[in-house]
């Protein structure tokens, strides 16, 4: 028997309500508005700073969570409990940003 330490939640639908902000609806009737800007850092999430990519989000019908075309996703329990985990997620994103290698500067042609 598998024992899970937290409730299993499913994203039922979402709506884009502002730049980088989604209203996410869950199977238990909860609807949560999430501003993702503070967590769009690091190798996986930084590409979502491109609005076209961010707005291409969809609900994966198998895992019932938000997924982006580049493979980025969030555990539905994390989304469900966003007010509790938002600061922890933002802190992780700051670490991801600090750990990202800087792109080399292009030398100008002389």
Secondary structure as GFF3:
##gff-version 3
##sequence-region A 1 110
A	DSSP	beta_strand	11	18	.	.	.	ID=ss1
A	DSSP	beta_strand	21	26	.	.	.	ID=ss2
A	DSSP	beta_strand	31	35	.	.	.	ID=ss3
A	DSSP	three_ten_helix	37	39	.	.	.	ID=ss4
A	DSSP	alpha_helix	42	45	.	.	.	ID=ss5
A	DSSP	three_ten_helix	46	49	.	.	.	ID=ss6
A	DSSP	alpha_helix	51	54	.	.	.	ID=ss7
A	DSSP	beta_strand	58	59	.	.	.	ID=ss8
A	DSSP	beta_strand	66	67	.	.	.	ID=ss9
A	DSSP	alpha_helix	76	80	.	.	.	ID=ss10
A	DSSP	alpha_helix	82	99	.	.	.	ID=ss11
###
